């Protein structure tokens, strides 16, 4: 899943939770949390560490737990939304299929090393995933875009996220 899928589907789930539980959601934290694992892990796992793996520390349950500890320790509700959105990111990435990463460090201290791909190869793969087809990535991006548009129409403007 890429940008629109992570943002849109996570906002959609938070929007549903907000309407069902009648709680006020901080969509700024939802937006940040929906991308936080990738924002942290892509540079670390693909540039700083020789793993060629964009799913390392922030794609673990330990990372989610640490954000929850911030919520408990600092009593800031915003960390609960950040943790919730980051956890949804892990579900959207189907991290259960990579237990060595998801359960790190319980299954060992090493992260999986992925096959080396050049920068051009990486960009080509991303572009190909946006090619209209029945691919999981393309479908999730379309669903994410539809949810983002519905959310913005329902809330009248994009500044709804900022004013909350």
C-alpha positions in Angstrom: 0.0 0.0 0.0 1.2 3.5 -0.8 0.4 7.1 0.2 -3.3 7.5 -0.7 -4.2 4.0 0.6 -2.6 4.5 3.9 -4.0 8.0 4.5 -7.5 7.4 3.1 -8.2 4.0 4.6 -6.8 5.0 8.0 -8.9 8.2 8.0 -11.9 6.2 7.0 -11.5 3.8 9.9 -10.9 6.6 12.3 -14.0 8.4 10.9 -16.1 5.3 11.5 -14.8 4.9 15.0 -15.5 8.5 15.7 -19.1 8.2 14.5 -19.8 4.9 16.3 -18.1 5.7 19.7 -19.0 9.4 19.7 -15.5 10.5 20.5 -13.6 13.5 19.0 -10.7 12.3 16.9 -7.6 14.3 16.3 -7.2 13.8 12.5 -3.8 15.5 12.5 -2.5 12.6 14.6 -4.3 10.1 12.4 -2.7 11.6 9.3 0.8 11.5 10.8 0.3 8.0 12.3 -1.0 6.6 9.0 2.4 7.4 7.4 4.7 7.4 10.5 6.1 3.8 10.1 7.1 4.5 6.5 8.5 8.0 7.3 10.8 6.5 9.9 11.6 3.1 8.3 12.2 3.9 4.7 15.3 6.0 5.3 16.6 3.8 8.1 16.1 0.4 6.4 17.0 1.4 2.9 19.6 4.1 3.4 21.2 4.0 6.9 21.2 0.2 7.3 22.3 -2.2 4.5 19.0 -4.1 4.6 17.3 -2.8 1.5 14.2 -3.2 3.7 11.8 -0.3 4.3 10.0 -2.2 7.1 12.2 -2.3 10.3 11.8 -0.7 13.7 8.6 1.3 13.2 6.8 -1.7 11.6 7.0 -3.6 14.9 4.5 -4.1 17.7 7.2 -2.8 20.1 7.0 0.6 18.3 3.2 0.7 18.8 3.7 -0.2 22.4 6.2 2.6 22.9 3.8 5.2 21.5 1.2 3.8 23.9 3.6 4.3 26.7 4.0 7.9 25.8 0.2 8.2 25.9 0.1 6.6 29.4 3.2 8.5 30.7 2.3 11.9 29.3 -1.5 11.6 29.5 -1.7 13.2 26.0 -4.7 11.8 24.1 -3.0 12.6 20.8 -0.5 9.8 21.3 -3.4 7.3 21.5 -4.6 8.5 18.0 -1.0 8.3 16.7 -0.6 4.8 18.1 -4.0 3.7 16.7 -3.2 5.1 13.2 0.3 3.5 13.2 -1.2 0.2 14.2 -3.6 0.4 11.3 -0.6 1.1 9.1 0.8 -2.3 10.2 -2.5 -4.0 9.4 -2.7 -2.3 6.0 0.9 -3.5 5.2 -0.2 -7.1 6.2 2.7 -7.3 8.6 1.5 -10.6 10.0 3.1 -12.1 6.9 6.5 -10.8 8.2 6.5 -12.1 11.8 10.3 -11.6 12.2 9.7 -7.8 11.8 6.2 -7.5 13.4 7.3 -9.4 16.6 10.9 -8.0 16.7 12.9 -8.6 18.9 11.0 -11.7 20.2 12.0 -13.8 17.2 15.6 -12.5 17.0 17.4 -9.2 16.8 18.0 -9.3 13.0 15.6 -7.7 10.5 15.1 -9.5 7.2 17.4 -8.4 4.4 15.6 -7.9 1.1 16.9 -8.4 -2.4 18.9 -5.4 -3.5 17.1 -3.2 -6.0 18.6 -0.1 -7.6 16.9 3.3 -7.1 15.7 3.2 -10.6 14.2 -0.3 -10.0 12.5 0.9 -6.8 10.9 3.9 -8.6 9.9 1.7 -11.6 8.1 -0.7 -9.1 6.2 2.2 -7.5 5.1 3.6 -10.9 4.0 0.1 -12.1 1.9 -0.2 -8.9 -0.1 2.9 -10.0 -0.8 1.3 -13.4 -4.6 0.7 -13.5 -5.1 -3.0 -12.9 -6.6 -5.3 -10.3 -3.5 -5.1 -8.2 -3.9 -4.9 -4.4 -1.9 -1.6 -4.4 -3.8 0.1 -7.1 -7.2 -0.8 -5.6 -6.2 0.3 -2.2 -5.0 3.6 -3.6 -8.3 4.2 -5.4 -10.3 3.3 -2.2 -8.0 5.7 -0.2 -8.6 8.5 -2.6 -12.4 8.0 -2.6 -12.4 8.1 1.3 -10.2 11.2 1.4 -12.5 13.0 -1.1 -15.6 11.9 0.9 -14.1 13.0 4.1 -13.2 16.4 2.7 -16.7 16.9 1.1 -18.3 15.9 4.4 -16.2 18.3 6.4 -16.4 21.1 3.8 -12.7 21.8 3.5 -9.2 20.6 4.1 -8.7 23.0 7.0 -11.0 20.9 9.1 -7.9 18.8 9.9 -5.9 21.8 11.0 -8.6 23.6 13.1 -9.4 20.6 15.4 
